[in-house]
Amino acid sequence: MDAVYRHATEDDMQAFADMTVDVGWNYSGIITGIRQCSPNGFFVSEIDHEIVGTLFLNNISDDLSMLGLSITKEEHRNKGIQRMMFQRNLAYAGNRNICCYSASKELSKRYATRFGFRHIDPNEIEEIQGVVDHSRLPLGKERSSDGIEILPLNAVPFHTLNKYDEQICNFARPHFLKAWSDYDRAYKFAAVKHENGGNELLKGYVVACPMTMKKEFAITPLYADSEVIAKALVRHLFSVLPDGASVHIETPTSNLPARELFKSYNLVEKFTFIRQYTKQVLPFNTEKVFSAYGVGIMPI
C-alpha cells in the first residue's frame, strides 16, 4: 500500500513524539511547545492508518524555513517515504531559504545531491550531555558585582526579549519566540544589567524544557553577551533544576568558551550535527550562542 502524506493533527502528536523517542531524540516532552510555535508545520506519512514517517517544517519568516524531525520507522525505511516528504515540504516552503541538520557527512551529501541543500555551514553543532550536580553549585539567587541579576524570563518585556533575540539571530521570529517564552513547563531565566538611572538591559536568557524522562531537560537556547553572563545563567539554572537531572545542550563548535563552560560541569560532547541550506549559509555570529535551539526547530 502506498504511503499517504498529510498535515499532522493534534491527535497525531503522541505518535509523532513517540517516533522521536524511538530514534533517541526524546522530543516528547517539548513537542507541545514546538507545536504552539508552528501549529501547521507538522507532517506525517501513514500506511494503512499507521504513522510511519514524520517531518517538521517551520516557516520562520518570509525568507527562511527550518526542516527537521525527519524520521521513518525502521521497518519502512528505503521505500522512498522521506524522499517524498522532503520533496513536498520543499514545495510547501515556497521560495524561502531552507535550513536542515544532518547527523553525518554521508547524510549531508545525500541532502545536498537529492534535495539541493548544497550550502554547508562550517560551524557545526555539538550535542553535549550530562547530569546536574548540586554539590558543585552555590545555591540561591546571586547578583554579580557588575550589576547583573538573574530574573524570571517573564520579568522582561516581550519587546525587549524579541529585540535581543533578533540581534543574535539576524532575523525576527516573534511568533515562535512568544510561544516558546510562554511555554509553562519550561524553566526560563534572563540576565539583566542594572544601570544608573534605573535602566535595565537584557544581557542573556536561557530556557530549559522538559524532555521524555521525569528529570531530563533540553537547554534550548542559552544566549549571553559574555562568558561571565553565561556562567551566571547556567549556575542559576542548574541550582533550580532537580539534582541528578539529565541535560542536553547543542553548542556551536566555534564557541570555545561555551564548550569549556559545559566541560567544567563534567558535561560530555557526544556527537556533531552539520547545518546546511538550499540557498545560502546564514552568517550567524555564534559568540553569544552558548546553546542553540534544538536541532530540527531552529537554525540557531
FIKEKE-163504 format. One line per 4 residues: their letters; for each residue x, y, z of N, C-alpha, C. Coordinates in Angstrom, 2 decimals. Layout:
BEGIN
a = X,Y,Z,X,Y,Z,X,Y,Z  ... $
//
This chain:
BEGIN
mdav = 0.84,-1.19,0.00,0.00,0.00,0.00,0.88,1.24,0.00  0.51,2.25,-0.82,1.28,3.49,-0.89,1.08,4.31,0.37  2.11,5.08,0.72,2.03,5.96,1.88,1.18,7.18,1.55  0.38,7.60,2.53,-0.44,8.80,2.42,0.25,9.91,3.19 $
yrha = 0.42,11.05,2.54,1.13,12.19,3.14,0.12,13.28,3.48  0.20,13.83,4.70,-0.79,14.84,5.11,-0.25,15.67,6.26  -0.94,16.80,6.53,-0.66,17.57,7.73,-1.00,16.73,8.97  -0.18,16.84,9.99,-0.48,16.17,11.24,-1.56,16.93,12.00 $
tedd = -2.37,16.19,12.73,-3.41,16.78,13.57,-2.97,16.71,15.04  -3.76,17.32,15.89,-3.48,17.26,17.32,-3.44,15.81,17.80  -4.31,14.98,17.24,-4.37,13.57,17.64,-3.13,12.78,17.23  -2.36,13.31,16.28,-1.16,12.62,15.81,0.07,12.91,16.67 $
mqaf = -0.02,13.89,17.57,1.17,14.38,18.25,1.83,13.33,19.15  1.05,12.46,19.76,1.65,11.43,20.60,2.46,10.46,19.76  1.91,10.05,18.62,2.65,9.16,17.72,3.89,9.85,17.18  3.76,11.15,16.87,4.90,11.94,16.39,5.99,11.95,17.46 $
admt = 5.59,12.23,18.70,6.54,12.28,19.81,7.19,10.92,20.04  6.39,9.86,19.98,6.91,8.51,20.20,8.01,8.16,19.20  7.85,8.64,17.97,8.86,8.34,16.95,10.16,9.06,17.23  10.10,10.26,17.82,11.35,10.93,18.19,12.06,10.17,19.32 $
vdvg = 11.28,9.57,20.20,11.88,8.76,21.28,12.53,7.52,20.70  11.89,6.90,19.72,12.40,5.66,19.13,13.79,5.84,18.53  14.08,7.04,18.03,15.39,7.27,17.42,16.35,7.98,18.38  15.92,8.14,19.65,16.80,8.69,20.67,16.84,10.20,20.75 $
wnys = 15.88,10.89,20.10,15.88,12.35,20.14,15.08,12.88,21.33  14.10,12.12,21.78,13.37,12.46,23.01,12.71,13.85,22.99  11.88,14.08,21.98,11.17,15.35,21.90,9.77,15.28,22.52  9.44,14.18,23.16,8.06,14.00,23.62,7.64,15.06,24.62 $
giit = 8.58,15.50,25.47,8.22,16.49,26.47,8.05,17.88,25.93  8.67,18.19,24.78,8.61,19.55,24.25,7.83,19.66,22.95  7.26,18.55,22.49,6.55,18.58,21.21,5.35,19.53,21.27  4.71,19.62,22.45,3.58,20.53,22.59,4.04,21.98,22.45 $
girq = 5.18,22.29,23.05,5.71,23.64,22.93,6.08,23.99,21.50  6.67,23.03,20.79,7.03,23.26,19.39,5.77,23.46,18.55  4.75,22.67,18.82,3.51,22.80,18.05,2.85,24.16,18.29  2.96,24.69,19.51,2.42,26.02,19.77,3.12,27.07,18.91 $
cspn = 4.39,26.84,18.62,5.16,27.80,17.84,4.86,27.71,16.35  4.55,26.53,15.85,4.31,26.34,14.42,3.25,25.26,14.24  1.97,25.58,14.50,0.92,24.56,14.51,0.69,23.89,13.17  1.05,24.54,12.07,0.82,23.96,10.74,2.07,23.32,10.15 $
gffv = 3.11,23.19,10.97,4.38,22.73,10.43,4.65,21.25,10.55  3.71,20.48,11.08,3.94,19.05,11.29,3.27,18.24,10.18  4.02,17.26,9.63,3.53,16.42,8.55,3.82,14.96,8.88  2.95,14.09,8.42,3.14,12.66,8.63,2.86,11.91,7.34 $
seid = 3.46,10.72,7.24,3.10,9.73,6.22,2.53,8.53,6.94  1.47,7.96,6.40,0.88,6.79,7.04,0.58,5.71,6.01  0.68,4.49,6.46,0.35,3.32,5.66,-0.68,2.51,6.43  -1.80,2.28,5.81,-2.88,1.52,6.45,-3.22,2.12,7.82 $
heiv = -3.30,3.46,7.86,-3.69,4.23,9.05,-2.63,4.18,10.16  -1.43,3.71,9.86,-0.33,3.75,10.83,0.67,4.81,10.40  1.04,5.70,11.32,2.03,6.73,11.01,3.41,6.08,10.94  4.05,6.23,9.77,5.34,5.59,9.55,6.45,6.60,9.26 $
gtlf = 6.09,7.87,9.07,7.08,8.90,8.79,6.65,10.25,9.34  7.63,11.05,9.76,7.34,12.38,10.29,8.29,13.39,9.67  7.85,14.64,9.63,8.69,15.75,9.19,8.10,17.04,9.75  8.98,17.98,10.08,8.56,19.26,10.62,9.12,20.37,9.75 $
lnni = 8.27,21.28,9.30,8.70,22.44,8.53,8.20,23.70,9.22  9.14,24.50,9.67,8.81,25.73,10.38,9.12,26.91,9.46  8.08,27.53,8.89,8.27,28.72,8.08,8.47,29.91,9.03  9.73,30.18,9.34,10.09,31.14,10.37,9.77,32.56,9.95 $
sddl = 10.04,32.87,8.69,9.80,34.21,8.16,9.50,34.08,6.67  9.36,35.22,6.00,9.11,35.20,4.55,10.33,34.72,3.78  11.49,34.68,4.44,12.73,34.32,3.76,13.35,33.02,4.22  12.89,32.46,5.35,13.59,31.33,5.95,12.63,30.27,6.47 $
smlg = 12.96,29.01,6.20,12.24,27.86,6.75,13.25,26.91,7.40  12.76,26.16,8.39,13.58,25.14,9.05,12.92,23.79,8.84  13.69,22.83,8.32,13.19,21.49,8.06,13.85,20.53,9.04  13.04,19.74,9.77,13.65,18.85,10.75,12.71,17.73,11.19 $
lsit = 13.15,17.00,12.22,12.41,15.87,12.78,12.01,14.88,11.69  12.97,14.60,10.81,12.75,13.68,9.69,13.00,12.25,10.17  11.92,11.49,10.32,12.01,10.14,10.88,11.14,9.18,10.06  11.66,7.99,9.81,10.87,6.91,9.23,11.02,5.67,10.10 $
keeh = 9.92,5.01,10.40,10.02,3.77,11.18,10.95,2.78,10.47  11.73,2.08,11.28,12.79,1.24,10.74,12.30,0.26,9.69  11.14,-0.36,9.93,10.65,-1.39,9.00,10.13,-0.80,7.69  10.04,0.53,7.61,9.54,1.17,6.39,10.60,2.02,5.70 $
rnkg = 11.85,1.89,6.14,12.91,2.66,5.51,13.29,2.08,4.15  13.96,2.93,3.35,14.38,2.56,1.99,13.20,2.28,1.07  12.09,2.96,1.35,10.91,2.86,0.48,10.56,4.21,-0.16  11.43,5.20,0.04,11.20,6.50,-0.56,10.25,7.40,0.19 $
iqrm = 9.92,7.03,1.44,8.94,7.82,2.20,9.50,9.20,2.54  10.72,9.26,3.08,11.28,10.56,3.41,11.61,11.39,2.17  12.00,10.74,1.10,12.23,11.48,-0.15,10.95,12.19,-0.58  9.83,11.47,-0.53,8.55,12.05,-0.90,8.17,13.19,0.04 $
mfqr = 8.40,13.01,1.36,8.05,14.03,2.33,8.93,15.27,2.14  10.21,15.06,1.89,11.11,16.20,1.65,10.66,17.00,0.43  10.37,16.30,-0.66,10.00,16.99,-1.89,8.74,17.82,-1.71  7.76,17.28,-1.02,6.51,18.01,-0.82,6.70,19.17,0.14 $
nlay = 7.56,18.99,1.14,7.80,20.08,2.07,8.60,21.20,1.44  9.51,20.87,0.53,10.24,21.91,-0.17,9.28,22.80,-0.94  8.25,22.19,-1.51,7.24,22.98,-2.22,6.43,23.83,-1.24  6.12,23.27,-0.08,5.35,24.00,0.93,6.12,25.22,1.43 $
agnr = 7.44,25.15,1.42,8.26,26.26,1.89,8.31,27.41,0.89  7.89,27.16,-0.33,7.88,28.21,-1.33,9.29,28.61,-1.74  9.53,29.91,-1.83,10.81,30.41,-2.31,11.79,30.71,-1.17  11.49,30.24,0.02,12.35,30.53,1.17,13.67,29.77,1.10 $
nicc = 14.66,30.31,1.76,15.89,29.59,2.03,15.58,28.57,3.12  15.89,27.30,2.89,15.52,26.24,3.82,16.78,25.69,4.49  16.70,25.56,5.80,17.82,25.03,6.59,17.44,23.66,7.12  18.41,22.74,7.15,18.21,21.46,7.83,19.52,21.04,8.47 $
ysas = 19.43,20.08,9.37,20.61,19.49,10.01,20.77,18.05,9.54  22.02,17.63,9.42,22.31,16.23,9.16,23.29,15.73,10.22  23.18,14.45,10.53,23.95,13.89,11.64,25.23,13.20,11.19  25.54,13.25,9.89,26.77,12.64,9.39,27.12,13.27,8.05 $
kels = 28.38,13.14,7.65,28.80,13.67,6.35,28.13,12.91,5.21  27.90,11.63,5.40,27.22,10.84,4.38,25.80,11.35,4.15  25.08,11.60,5.26,23.72,12.12,5.15,23.72,13.53,4.58  24.72,14.32,4.95,24.84,15.68,4.42,24.98,15.67,2.90 $
krya = 25.79,14.77,2.39,25.96,14.66,0.93,24.66,14.24,0.26  23.92,13.34,0.91,22.64,12.89,0.36,21.65,14.04,0.27  21.58,14.85,1.33,20.68,16.00,1.32,21.08,16.99,0.23  22.39,17.14,0.02,22.88,18.08,-0.98,22.51,17.63,-2.39 $
trfg = 22.75,16.36,-2.70,22.53,15.89,-4.06,21.05,15.63,-4.38  20.30,15.15,-3.39,18.90,14.80,-3.66,17.95,16.00,-3.54  18.23,16.89,-2.60,17.25,17.93,-2.27,17.79,19.35,-2.38  19.03,19.50,-2.78,19.55,20.84,-3.03,20.11,21.58,-1.82 $
frhi = 20.36,20.87,-0.72,20.96,21.52,0.46,22.49,21.56,0.28  22.92,22.38,-0.67,24.32,22.36,-1.09,25.20,23.34,-0.33  24.60,24.23,0.44,25.37,25.26,1.13,25.62,24.81,2.57  26.86,24.41,2.85,27.22,23.80,4.12,27.84,24.85,5.05 $
dpne = 27.30,24.94,6.28,27.84,25.86,7.27,29.05,25.20,7.93  30.22,25.86,7.90,31.41,25.25,8.54,31.30,25.21,10.06  30.40,26.01,10.65,30.20,25.99,12.09,29.23,24.87,12.45  29.76,23.77,12.95,28.92,22.63,13.29,28.33,22.80,14.69 $
ieei = 27.38,21.93,15.02,26.71,21.97,16.32,27.05,20.69,17.09  27.55,20.86,18.30,27.94,19.72,19.14,26.84,19.41,20.13  26.41,18.17,20.17,25.46,17.71,21.19,26.25,17.39,22.46  25.90,18.08,23.55,26.58,17.90,24.83,25.58,17.39,25.86 $
qgvv = 25.97,16.40,26.63,25.06,15.80,27.60,25.76,15.63,28.95  24.94,15.52,29.99,25.48,15.28,31.31,24.40,15.35,32.37  24.84,15.47,33.62,23.94,15.40,34.76,24.18,16.61,35.66  23.11,17.21,36.16,23.20,18.32,37.11,23.65,17.77,38.45 $
dhsr = 24.67,18.43,39.03,25.22,18.00,40.32,25.20,19.20,41.26  24.25,19.23,42.19,24.12,20.37,43.10,25.32,20.54,44.03  26.07,19.49,44.22,27.22,19.61,45.12,28.31,20.50,44.53  28.23,20.77,43.23,29.22,21.61,42.57,28.78,23.07,42.50 $
lplg = 27.60,23.38,43.05,27.00,24.70,42.82,26.78,25.48,44.10  26.94,26.81,44.04,26.38,27.67,45.09,24.90,27.82,44.83  24.06,27.59,45.82,22.63,27.63,45.62,22.09,29.02,45.89  20.92,29.28,45.33,20.21,30.52,45.63,20.46,31.61,44.61 $
kers = 19.75,32.70,44.80,19.80,33.83,43.89,21.08,34.62,44.13  21.76,34.96,43.04,23.00,35.68,43.15,22.97,36.92,42.28  23.70,37.93,42.70,23.84,39.16,41.94,25.32,39.49,41.87  25.82,39.66,40.66,27.25,39.87,40.49,27.61,41.33,40.74 $
sdgi = 28.90,41.58,40.89,29.37,42.93,41.20,29.18,43.90,40.05  29.03,43.39,38.84,28.86,44.27,37.69,27.39,44.59,37.42  26.52,44.31,38.39,25.12,44.71,38.26,24.24,43.75,37.50  24.69,42.52,37.27,23.88,41.53,36.57,23.02,40.78,37.58 $
eilp = 21.73,40.68,37.31,20.82,39.93,38.16,20.08,38.90,37.31  19.91,37.71,37.85,19.16,36.65,37.17,17.70,36.72,37.62  16.81,36.90,36.66,15.38,37.06,36.92,14.58,36.06,36.11  13.33,35.80,36.52,12.44,35.01,35.65,12.31,35.70,34.29 $
lnav = 12.27,34.91,33.23,12.22,35.50,31.89,10.99,36.37,31.69  9.87,36.00,32.34,8.65,36.79,32.15,8.72,38.15,32.83  9.81,38.42,33.56,10.00,39.76,34.13,10.51,40.74,33.09  10.94,40.22,31.95,11.45,41.05,30.86,10.32,41.32,29.87 $
pfht = 10.07,42.57,29.50,9.03,42.86,28.49,9.32,42.09,27.20  8.26,41.58,26.56,8.48,40.75,25.38,9.17,41.51,24.27  8.86,42.78,24.09,9.51,43.54,23.01,11.02,43.63,23.24  11.45,43.65,24.50,12.87,43.66,24.82,13.51,42.32,24.48 $
lnky = 12.84,41.23,24.85,13.32,39.89,24.52,13.39,39.70,23.01  12.35,40.12,22.29,12.30,39.96,20.85,13.44,40.72,20.16  13.71,41.93,20.62,14.79,42.73,20.04,16.14,42.08,20.29  16.36,41.60,21.51,17.62,40.95,21.84,17.83,39.70,20.99 $
deqi = 16.78,38.90,20.88,16.84,37.65,20.11,17.16,37.94,18.64  16.52,38.95,18.09,16.75,39.28,16.68,18.18,39.75,16.43  18.77,40.46,17.39,20.14,40.91,17.24,21.12,39.75,17.14  20.81,38.65,17.82,21.68,37.48,17.78,21.45,36.67,16.51 $
cnfa = 20.19,36.51,16.12,19.84,35.62,15.02,19.91,36.27,13.64  19.81,37.59,13.60,19.75,38.34,12.34,18.45,38.13,11.59  17.44,37.61,12.27,16.09,37.57,11.70,15.09,37.58,12.85  13.91,38.09,12.55,12.87,38.19,13.58,12.01,36.93,13.57 $
rphf = 11.63,36.47,14.75,10.76,35.29,14.88,9.81,35.50,16.06  9.06,36.60,16.09,8.26,36.94,17.27,7.20,35.90,17.61  6.55,35.29,16.61,5.51,34.32,16.90,6.10,33.10,17.60  7.18,32.59,17.03,7.86,31.44,17.65,8.35,31.80,19.04 $
lkaw = 9.01,32.95,19.16,9.62,33.33,20.43,8.56,33.52,21.52  7.43,34.10,21.16,6.36,34.33,22.14,5.84,32.99,22.67  5.60,32.05,21.77,5.10,30.74,22.20,6.13,30.02,23.05  7.39,30.12,22.66,8.45,29.41,23.40,8.66,30.02,24.78 $
sdyd = 8.67,31.36,24.85,8.91,32.02,26.13,7.72,31.87,27.07  6.53,31.59,26.53,5.34,31.38,27.35,5.15,29.92,27.75  5.99,29.03,27.25,5.81,27.59,27.49,5.89,27.32,28.99  4.77,26.92,29.59,4.66,26.91,31.05,5.40,25.75,31.72 $
rayk = 5.83,24.75,30.98,6.55,23.63,31.58,8.06,23.85,31.65  8.52,24.96,31.06,9.96,25.19,30.98,10.47,26.04,32.14  11.76,25.89,32.43,12.48,26.79,33.32,13.06,27.90,32.44  12.81,29.18,32.80,13.20,30.28,31.92,13.74,31.44,32.75 $
faav = 14.94,31.90,32.41,15.58,32.97,33.17,16.25,33.97,32.24  16.37,35.21,32.73,17.03,36.27,32.00,18.15,36.86,32.85  19.21,37.32,32.19,20.27,38.07,32.85,20.07,39.54,32.52  19.83,40.34,33.55,19.52,41.76,33.38,20.59,42.60,34.06 $
khen = 21.05,43.63,33.34,22.05,44.54,33.91,21.35,45.82,34.37  21.59,46.20,35.61,21.01,47.41,36.18,22.00,48.56,36.01  21.51,49.63,35.39,22.35,50.80,35.17,21.90,51.96,36.03  22.78,52.94,36.14,22.40,54.16,36.85,21.21,54.81,36.18 $
ggne = 20.29,55.31,36.97,19.08,55.91,36.42,17.93,54.94,36.34  18.17,53.67,36.74,17.09,52.70,36.77,16.88,51.92,35.49  17.71,52.16,34.47,17.56,51.40,33.23,18.01,49.95,33.44  17.32,49.05,32.73,17.66,47.63,32.78,17.91,47.13,31.36 $
llkg = 19.03,46.46,31.15,19.40,45.94,29.85,19.41,44.42,29.89  18.79,43.78,28.90,18.83,42.33,28.78,20.18,41.92,28.23  20.88,41.03,28.94,22.22,40.61,28.55,22.31,39.12,28.24  21.18,38.41,28.35,21.18,36.99,28.03,19.93,36.33,28.55 $
yvva = 19.61,35.14,28.01,18.49,34.38,28.54,18.69,32.89,28.27  17.98,32.08,29.05,18.09,30.64,28.93,16.72,30.01,29.13  16.45,28.94,28.38,15.21,28.17,28.52,15.60,26.69,28.63  15.05,26.00,29.62,15.27,24.56,29.77,13.92,23.86,29.73 $
cpmt = 13.72,23.05,28.70,12.43,22.38,28.50,12.51,20.92,28.95  11.47,20.42,29.60,11.45,19.01,29.99,11.36,18.11,28.77  12.02,16.97,28.87,12.02,16.01,27.76,11.26,14.76,28.17  11.71,13.60,27.69,10.94,12.37,27.86,10.86,11.91,29.31 $
mkke = 12.01,11.81,29.94,12.06,11.28,31.29,11.68,12.37,32.29  11.40,11.96,33.53,10.94,12.89,34.56,11.99,13.96,34.86  13.26,13.60,34.84,14.34,14.54,35.18,15.30,14.67,33.99  14.74,15.06,32.83,15.53,15.21,31.63,15.13,16.52,30.96 $
fait = 16.14,17.36,30.62,15.86,18.70,30.11,16.75,19.04,28.92  16.17,19.77,27.98,16.93,20.34,26.87,17.13,21.83,27.15  18.38,22.26,27.19,18.68,23.69,27.37,18.67,24.33,25.99  17.60,25.03,25.70,17.33,25.43,24.32,16.52,26.71,24.27 $
plya = 17.17,27.89,24.17,18.59,28.11,23.97,19.24,28.66,25.24  20.53,29.00,25.11,21.25,29.82,26.07,22.02,30.86,25.27  21.55,32.09,25.32,22.22,33.22,24.67,22.76,34.13,25.76  23.97,34.65,25.57,24.56,35.54,26.57,25.59,36.44,25.91 $
dsev = 25.69,37.66,26.42,26.62,38.63,25.85,28.07,38.33,26.17  28.31,37.51,27.18,29.68,37.19,27.55,29.72,35.84,28.26  30.94,35.32,28.41,31.12,34.06,29.12,30.72,34.21,30.59  30.99,35.38,31.18,30.64,35.62,32.58,29.13,35.54,32.78 $
iaka = 28.38,36.13,31.85,26.92,36.12,31.95,26.39,34.72,31.71  26.97,34.02,30.75,26.55,32.63,30.50,26.78,31.77,31.74  27.91,31.97,32.40,28.20,31.21,33.62,27.16,31.49,34.70  26.77,32.75,34.83,25.77,33.10,35.84,24.42,32.47,35.54 $
lvrh = 24.04,32.46,34.27,22.77,31.84,33.87,22.79,30.33,34.12  23.88,29.68,33.74,23.99,28.23,33.93,24.00,27.89,35.41  24.75,28.65,36.20,24.82,28.39,37.64,23.44,28.49,38.28  22.69,29.52,37.90,21.36,29.69,38.47,20.40,28.60,37.97 $
lfsv = 20.44,28.32,36.67,19.56,27.29,36.12,19.82,25.95,36.77  21.09,25.56,36.89,21.42,24.27,37.46,21.05,24.20,38.94  21.00,25.35,39.62,20.64,25.33,41.03,19.15,25.07,41.24  18.32,25.34,40.23,16.88,25.12,40.37,16.40,23.86,39.65 $
lpdg = 17.19,23.35,38.71,16.85,22.06,38.12,17.04,20.97,39.17  16.29,19.86,39.07,16.45,18.79,40.05,17.87,18.23,40.07  18.37,17.96,41.27,19.68,17.33,41.40,19.65,15.99,40.69  20.65,15.72,39.86,20.70,14.47,39.11,19.98,14.52,37.78 $
asvh = 19.40,15.66,37.44,18.68,15.78,36.17,19.65,15.64,34.99  19.19,14.98,33.94,19.97,14.89,32.70,19.72,16.15,31.86  20.78,16.67,31.25,20.64,17.84,30.41,21.24,17.57,29.04  20.60,18.18,28.03,21.04,18.08,26.64,21.24,19.49,26.11 $
ietp = 22.39,19.74,25.52,22.78,21.08,25.07,23.36,20.96,23.67  23.02,21.90,22.80,23.55,21.89,21.43,24.33,23.18,21.20  25.64,23.06,21.18,26.56,24.20,21.19,27.33,24.31,19.88  27.43,25.50,19.31,28.28,25.68,18.12,29.73,25.34,18.44 $
tsnl = 30.35,24.54,17.57,31.74,24.15,17.80,32.67,25.36,17.77  32.23,26.45,17.13,33.06,27.65,17.03,33.08,28.45,18.34  32.16,28.17,19.26,32.12,28.90,20.53,32.91,28.12,21.58  34.22,28.35,21.61,35.10,27.60,22.51,34.81,27.88,23.99 $
pare = 34.52,29.14,24.39,34.18,29.37,25.81,32.94,28.58,26.25  31.97,28.41,25.34,30.78,27.63,25.69,31.16,26.18,25.97  31.98,25.62,25.11,32.37,24.22,25.29,33.17,24.03,26.58  34.03,25.01,26.90,34.79,24.93,28.14,33.88,25.08,29.36 $
lfks = 32.88,25.95,29.24,31.92,26.14,30.34,31.23,24.83,30.68  30.74,24.14,29.68,30.00,22.90,29.95,30.92,21.77,30.40  32.15,21.78,29.92,33.11,20.79,30.42,33.38,20.98,31.91  33.30,22.23,32.39,33.55,22.49,33.81,32.47,21.88,34.69 $
ynlv = 31.33,21.53,34.10,30.26,20.84,34.83,30.25,19.34,34.53  31.36,18.86,33.97,31.51,17.44,33.64,30.50,16.98,32.59  30.06,17.88,31.74,29.21,17.52,30.61,30.10,17.09,29.45  29.59,16.16,28.65,30.43,15.49,27.65,29.87,15.71,26.25 $
ekft = 30.76,15.97,25.29,30.37,16.08,23.89,30.10,14.69,23.32  28.93,14.52,22.73,28.51,13.19,22.26,28.65,13.03,20.75  28.08,13.95,19.96,28.17,13.84,18.51,27.92,15.21,17.89  28.11,15.29,16.57,28.10,16.56,15.87,27.03,16.58,14.79 $
firq = 26.38,17.74,14.66,25.41,17.97,13.59,25.98,18.95,12.57  25.60,18.76,11.32,26.01,19.64,10.22,24.79,20.43,9.76  24.94,21.76,9.66,23.84,22.62,9.24,24.03,22.98,7.77  22.96,22.86,6.97,23.07,23.15,5.54,21.80,23.79,5.01 $
ytkq = 21.94,24.49,3.87,20.88,25.35,3.34,20.69,25.11,1.84  19.51,25.52,1.36,19.22,25.40,-0.07,19.74,26.60,-0.87  19.86,27.77,-0.24,20.23,28.97,-0.99,21.56,29.56,-0.55  21.70,29.82,0.72,22.92,30.42,1.22,23.06,30.16,2.71 $
vlpf = 24.30,30.08,3.16,24.57,29.93,4.59,24.27,31.25,5.29  23.52,31.19,6.38,23.24,32.40,7.15,24.44,32.74,8.03  24.85,34.00,8.03,26.07,34.39,8.74,25.84,34.65,10.23  25.63,33.59,10.98,25.43,33.75,12.42,26.76,34.06,13.11 $
ntek = 26.71,35.00,14.05,27.83,35.21,14.95,27.55,34.37,16.20  28.28,33.28,16.34,27.99,32.33,17.41,28.66,32.69,18.73  29.28,33.86,18.80,29.97,34.27,20.02,29.02,34.34,21.22  27.75,34.69,20.97,26.78,34.81,22.05,25.85,33.59,22.14 $
vfsa = 26.06,32.60,21.29,25.22,31.40,21.27,25.94,30.30,22.05  25.57,30.11,23.30,26.18,29.08,24.14,25.41,27.77,24.01  24.13,27.85,23.72,23.34,26.68,23.34,22.29,27.16,22.36  22.16,26.45,21.25,21.21,26.80,20.21,19.84,26.23,20.54 $
ygvg = 18.83,26.64,19.79,17.55,25.95,19.85,17.75,24.53,19.36  16.86,23.63,19.76,17.02,22.22,19.43,17.12,21.97,17.94  17.98,21.04,17.56,18.12,20.65,16.16,16.76,20.23,15.61  16.41,20.77,14.48,15.12,20.48,13.86,14.06,21.52,14.19 $
impi = 14.36,22.46,15.10,13.39,23.50,15.45,13.77,24.83,14.82  15.06,25.19,14.98,15.55,26.48,14.52,16.99,26.32,14.02  17.44,27.22,13.15,18.83,27.12,12.68,19.86,27.44,13.76  19.45,28.24,14.75,20.43,28.64,15.76,19.70,28.93,17.09 $
//
